[in-house]
Structures are given as structure tokens and as C-alpha cells.
Amino acid sequence: MAAIIIESTDGMAKVLATDSSSEGSSIDEKSQSIWQMVLQYKTAVLWSAFIGLGAFNWGMDVLVSINVPVKTY
């Protein structure tokens, strides 16, 4: 089983991927910017954005259905 650990410092993300095998554990370490990680994991980013927008729309639907006035400034 592999574990992935992500640390973020100064706008750079450090990805530590561990590989557990019969020979022991090895750690592969590389630094990536946030945008490089977004491009690498674009499916996860799009899925989380979809879920976030769905939650926001669900909340707005609840507010509208119980007649809470929405103020515009």
C-alpha cells in the first residue's frame, strides 16, 4: 500500500510518496507548484469544484424554499 504525504511551504508543495514493499520503504520526494499540482490532478480539482458548487446551490435552494429574503447591495 502506498501513502502520499503533501506538505505546503512558500507556495511550493512537497509530495512525499512512500512505497511499501518487501524490501522496505523508500521515499520519493519532489517539489511542485500549486498550479503544477492542479494540472496533474485536474480530475480531482474538477470533482471537488463540482461538489462545492452543488453544496452552495443546495444551500441557496433551501434559503429560497423557506422564503429567506436575499439582499442585493
C-alpha positions as CSV (number, residue, x, y, z in Angstrom):
1,M,0.0,0.0,0.0
2,A,1.4,3.4,-0.9
3,A,0.9,6.6,1.1
4,I,1.2,10.1,-0.2
5,I,2.0,13.0,2.1
6,I,1.8,16.6,0.9
7,E,3.5,19.5,2.6
8,S,3.0,23.1,1.5
9,T,5.6,25.8,2.2
10,D,6.1,29.2,0.5
11,G,3.7,28.4,-2.4
12,M,5.5,25.2,-3.2
13,A,4.1,21.8,-2.4
14,K,6.4,18.9,-1.4
15,V,5.0,15.5,-2.4
16,L,6.3,12.6,-0.4
17,A,5.3,9.2,-1.9
18,T,6.2,6.1,0.1
19,D,6.3,2.7,-1.4
20,S,5.9,-0.2,0.9
21,S,7.4,-3.4,-0.4
22,S,9.1,-6.5,1.0
23,E,12.5,-4.7,0.6
24,G,11.5,-1.9,2.9
25,S,10.1,1.6,2.4
26,S,11.5,4.2,0.0
27,I,10.6,7.9,-0.1
28,D,10.4,9.7,-3.5
29,E,10.4,13.5,-2.9
30,K,9.8,16.2,-5.4
31,S,8.7,19.9,-5.2
32,Q,5.8,21.2,-7.4
33,S,4.0,24.5,-7.5
34,I,0.3,24.6,-6.7
35,W,-0.6,25.1,-10.4
36,Q,1.5,22.1,-11.4
37,M,-0.4,20.0,-8.9
38,V,-3.7,21.4,-10.2
39,L,-2.8,20.4,-13.7
40,Q,-1.6,17.0,-12.6
41,Y,-4.7,16.3,-10.5
42,K,-7.3,18.1,-12.7
43,T,-9.9,15.4,-12.3
44,A,-9.8,15.7,-8.5
45,V,-9.9,19.5,-8.7
46,L,-12.9,19.5,-11.1
47,W,-14.7,16.9,-9.0
48,S,-14.2,19.0,-5.8
49,A,-15.4,22.2,-7.6
50,F,-18.5,20.3,-8.8
51,I,-19.3,19.1,-5.2
52,G,-18.6,22.6,-3.8
53,L,-20.9,24.3,-6.3
54,G,-23.5,21.6,-5.6
55,A,-23.4,22.3,-1.9
56,F,-23.6,26.1,-2.5
57,N,-26.7,25.6,-4.8
58,W,-28.3,23.2,-2.3
59,G,-27.9,25.9,0.4
60,M,-29.4,28.6,-1.8
61,D,-32.3,26.3,-2.7
62,V,-33.1,25.8,1.0
63,L,-33.0,29.5,1.6
64,V,-35.3,30.3,-1.3
65,S,-37.7,27.5,-0.4
66,I,-38.2,28.8,3.1
67,N,-38.6,32.4,1.8
68,V,-35.5,33.9,3.2
69,P,-35.1,37.3,1.5
70,V,-31.9,37.6,-0.5
71,K,-30.5,41.1,-0.2
72,T,-28.6,42.7,-3.1
73,Y,-26.3,45.6,-2.4
